[in-house]
Amino acid sequence: MDKSSPVGKMIKKVALVVGLFSFATLTGCSGSQFFENRLAADPSLQNSPNATVTSTDTPSPSVSAENLPDEIPRYYNATLEKISPDATRDRGQTRWSSIDPMNAITVFYERQFRADGWEILSREDNPNRAVTAQKNGLQVTVTPFTEDRQTRFTLDYLRTDSTTQSAQPSPNEIADPNRTTTNEPVTFDDINQISQPLQGYIQDLGNLGVISPKTGNNFQANTPITRREYARWLVAANNQFYATSPGKQIRLGDKNSSPAFSDVPATDPDFPSIQGLAEAGLIPSPLTNDSSAILFRPDTPLKREELIAWKVPLDTRKALPTASIDNLKETWGFQDTAKIDPKSWRAIYGDFQNGEQANIRRVFGYTTLLQPKKSVTRSEAAAALWYFGFQGDGFSASDALGIKNTTASPNVPNS
């Protein structure tokens, strides 16, 4: 028989497998142990945190994992795609891709954690979901997902016993979510560089006391907004809009409460807002039984799909509609619908039902691409928060300013 023929090649492969199995048996290793060892992580990869690979998400020529703590296991068949720009040895997020199925990744990490003496903090029955473990004050969460028909996973880590503090907002940026505004207009020197109506959204929210310049009198409209900053703005805007409706306000987190997120302690200046959102069930957290949301990642840029997922429940004020990927394709018709996190489907579908007041239309205009993982800018966040309401029952920051100025007028008694 011709050994180069397809049948001949198949026979050679079978012979090779049989030979490997026989060798394992002769050396005193069971077949299952032998193949398990063959598939184990490459020790050289586990012990080398300085691997450098090409990034598909940033213009830089390479992404380095040099800040990743040495004790975190490395999946042997994964490529580093992205690392958060603020990553340190004590906290950060990395994103990886692999040709292997999701369950292979979660099973690897669960076994590796247990073998290395880590404590498994959370593990869902579904093998495709997140695994969180802790050892010597270092907490790690591995979250697999599928994007572009390829397996990817994020690896979040936080050293909880570290004295390193997260990046804190400057006093100029910190806003009391329940504070009242003055009649003095806020000046933003640089918003004339962006298009209308974004300028108007920013100015109205500034005058309402919800947002403030980032540095000096510069708003920095095109700068990505962090998750902590958007949480602060979201609570401030909601509570300003509904200043006379206590039942619609978000209660701030009590600093004596047990923190919902391990990376947002009660001493964090944005703890009241972030904790308040978590306790109201408006953002994913362990309080909503989401074991993959143990870390809030306050200094990570906000994603577009997160912008919508956090805001829409405050527009509808009712349970979000049931949604599927087909619903999104039939309504919004985004070309990249498959890239949207299923956790955001209901909010994005509910946003479509808001017609012309949909956040997506106001923030991004007409578009056939949502780009759900793209970072949100400060001006886009302001556009989302300029209006609260559903299907005509709502009002804008401009309306709220009118009410505020009317009640503050010396000719009109305060109610």
N, C-alpha and C positions, 0 to 999 in steps of 0.2 A: 504494500500500500504506500502511496505517495505521502510522506510525513508532512509535506507542505500544504496538503489539501485541508479543507475545513474539518473533515472527519479526523484526519490525522492530528491536527492541532488540538482537537477536543480530547482525543485519547491521551496526548501528552499532558494536558492539564490534569486529567483524572489521575494519571500515574503520579504526577507531582504531589497532589493532595494525599494520595495513599502513602506515598513515600514519607511525607512529612508526618503523617499520623503514626506510621510504623516507627519512625525515629523517636517521636515523643514517647511511645510505649517502651522502647528499648532503654531509654534514658530514665525510666522510672517516673515519668510525668504523665498523668492522664491526658486524654485527648482534649477534654474541656479546659484543663489547666493550661495545656500547651497553647491553645488558641487564645485563651484569655491573656496569657503572657505576651503573645504575639501582638495583641491589640492594645496592650497597656500603653500608658503615656511614655513617650521618649524621655528618659531621665535627663538628657541634655537640654531638652526644652523646658522641663520643670525647673531646672536649676539655673536657667539663663534668662533673667528678666529683661535683658537688653536687646531682644530680638527686634529688628527693624524691618518693616514691610511697607509696601506701597499703599497709600491711602486713596480711596475712591471718593472721599467726602471733602477733602481740603486741598487747596492748591499747593501745599507744601510737598516736596518730593518724597517725604517719608514720615511715618508715624512711629514713635519710639515708646516702648512699654517700660522704660527705665524707672518710672515712678511707681510701677505696680509692685506692691509688697512681695517679697520673696516667698512668703509662706503660702500664698494663694496658688493652688494647683493650676497648671496650664493644660488645656485640652490639646492633645497631641496633633489633631487634624483640623486645626482652626487657624484662620488668618486674621490678624488684627487689622481692622478697618479704620477705627476712629477712637480717639481718647479725648475726654473733656479737656478744654484748654486750661481749666483751673485745677487739674489733677495734681495731687501731691502724694507723698508716701502714706498719708493718713486718710485721704478721702479722694474719691473720683469715680468716673464711669468709663468703661471701655466697651467697644462694640466689635464683635467678631463674626466671621462667616465660616461656614463649613459645608462640605458636600454630604455630611452624615445627617441622618434623621434627628429630629429634636429629642426623641426619647433616649437616643444613644448619649447625647450630651448630658441630660439630667441624670441618667443612671451613672455615668462616669463621675460626675461631681458628687453625687450622694455617696457613692462607694469610696471615693478618694477622701472626702471629708471624714467619713467614719474611720477609715484606715489611719488617718493622720491625727485622730483624737479631737476632731471638731465636734461641737454640739449642734445638732440639727434643730433649728428654731422653728422652721415651718417646711412642710412638704405636702403638697396636694396629692390625692390619689391618682390624678391624671399625670402620667409620666411626661407630658409635654409642657407642664407648667413649672413655675419657678421653684428654686431651692434656696433657702437661706440658712446659713450656718455661722457659728461664732467660735472663736478660739483666742484666748489671751487678749481679750478686748478688741479684736478685729472682727468685724461683721461683714459678711459677703453675701450678696444675692445674685444668683444666676437666673436670668429670665430669657428663655428661648422664644423665637417667633419666626414666622416665614415672611420673606419679602422677595419679590421678583422670582418666586418659585425656588428660592434658595434658603437654606436654614441659616439663621443668624441668632446671636444671643448677646445680651448686654451683661456685663459683670460690674455691679456696683459694690464698692467697698468703703467702709468707714471704721476708723480706729476710735472706738468710743472712750478709751481711757487716755487719749492724747490730749495734751494741753493746747494743741493747735486749734485756733478758732476759725470758723468759717468767715468768708468775706462778709463784712457787715456793711449795711448801707450808711452813707454819710448822714449826719443830722439834717442836711438840707433835703434829703430824699424821704425821711421818715415822716409819715402822715398819720395822725390819729384818725382812725376810721370813723369816729363819732364826733369829730370836732366840727364846729360851726365855722362858716367862712366869713371873711370880712367883705366890705364893699370895694376894697382896693383891687383893681385889676392886676392880674399877674402878667409880667412881661417875658416873652420868649423871643430872644434876639434872632434865633436861627430858623424859625418855622416857615419863614418866607421862602425857604429853599425847597419846600415840598408843595405838592399840588393841593388845590381845594378839592373836596371839602375837608381834607384832613386837617388843614390849618384851623378851621372853625371848630372841629371836634376837640382839638388839643386846647384851644383858647377857652372854650366853654368849661371844660373839666378843670382847667387851671383856675379859672375864676370861681368855680364852685368849691375849690379847695381839695379836690381829689388827687390831682397830680401836681408836681412841682418841677422846676428845672433840675437837671442832673448835675450840672456844674455851672456856677455863676448864674447867668440868665439864659444859658443854652439848654434846650430841651433834648437835643441829640435824638431827633426823631427816627433816624434810620439805624440806631443802635439796637441790637437784640435785647429784649427784655427778659429778665430772669424769672424763674418760677416764684421766688419770694416776692419780687416787685409786683408781679401781676396779681398775686394773692392779696397783697396789701391794697392795690388799686381797686380790685374787685369788691372787697369788703367795704372800703371807703365810699366807692360810688353807690353801691346798694344802700348803705345806711344814710347817705346824703339824700338820695332820691326819695327814700321812704322815711325821712326824718320825722314825719308826723304820723307814721303807721308802725308802731312798735312791733306789731305782729308780723311784719315783713322784713324786719331788720335781722341781721346776722349777729348773734351774741358772740362777743369776743371770748377767746379762751381764757380761763382762769389760770393764773400762774401756779396755783396750788394743785392743778389737775395733773394727772399722769400724762406726759407728752405722747401724742399719737404717733410721732415719728422720732426715731432714735437720733436723727441728725438735726432736730429742731428742739433744743432744750428750752426750758421755761425762761432761761436768761437771754434767749435770742430776741432782739428787738421786734421781730416780726412774728414771734410766737403767738400773740393774741389773735392775729388775723388767720394764720395758717391753722392753728388749733381750732379756731372757731369754724372754719370751713370744714375741717375734718369731723368735728362733733356734730355739725349740721348734715353730714353725709353728702356734701357737695363735691368732694374730691375723694379719690380712692385712698383708702388707708386700712390698717388692721381693724378699725372700727366698722368698716363696711365688709369685713371678712375677706379682704383682698390681701392675701399673704405675700404678693409680689410688691406691695406698696409699703414696706416697712421703712424705707428711706424716702424722704421727700425730695432730696437733691435741690435745696433752695437756690443754689447759685448756678444751676444748669439752665441754659436758655429754654424758654417755653416753646413748645411745638404748636403748630397750627391746629392740629386735632385736639390738643389739650385746651387751647384757647376756647374752642367751641364747646367742648365737653364740660368745662367748668361754668361757662356763662349761660348756656341755654336753660338749665333748670331754674335759673333766676328770672328768665323770661316767661316760661310757661307756668311756673308755680304749680305744677301738677306732675303726675307720673309721666315719664317720657314714653313715646309710642314704641311698640315692638318693631324691630327693624331687622333687615337682612341685607346682605350685599346686593341682592337683586333690587330691593327697594331703593338703594342709593343709585344704582345704575339707571333705574327707570325714572328717577326724579332729577337729581343733580347731573347725572350722566358724566361724571368725571372720568377722564381716560385712565387715571391712576387710582380708581376706587379700590382695587385689590390691595393697595399699600396702606389703607386705613386700618388702624387698630380696631378690632371688633368691639372693644370696650367703648369706642366713640361712635359706633353706628347709630345708636338711638338718639343721641344728641344732635348729630349731623342731619339725621332724617327729620327730627323734630324742628330743626332750624329751617328746613325747606318749607315746612308748613306755616312758617311765619311770613310768607310772601315777600313783599318788598322790604319789610323790616328785618329780614333774615340777616344775621351777623355776617355770614359769608359774603352776601351781596354788598353790604355796607363796608366791610373791611377790605375785601379783595376785588370788588367790582365784578364785571363779567369775566368768567374764566372757565376753561374746560379742564383745568388741572388744579387740584387742591394742594398738592405737594404737602401732605399731612405731616411729614417729619421736618419740614423746614422751620427754622427759627422765626419767631414773631418779632417784629420791630416795635419800638415804643409807640410809634404813630399808629400802627395797626391795632395795638392793644387799646389805645385811646378811642379809636373808631368803634371797637366792639362795645366799650363801656359807655358810649355817648347816649345809648338808648336802651331802656329796659321795657319789656312788654311783649304781648303776644296777640297777633291777629287784630291789631287796631286798639287794643286796650293797653295803653302804656304811655310813657312820656320820655322826653329827651332831657339832656343836660341843660339845653336852652330853656325848656319849660321849667325845670327845677330852679334855674337862676331867676326866671321871671317871678316865680312864687316867692323865692327868698328875698328879692329886691322889693316886692310889693309889701310883704309883711314887715320889712325893715324900714319902710318909708315912714317919715314922721307924720304924714297925713293919714296914715292907715294904722289903726290900732292893731297890735300884735294879738293873734288868737291864742 
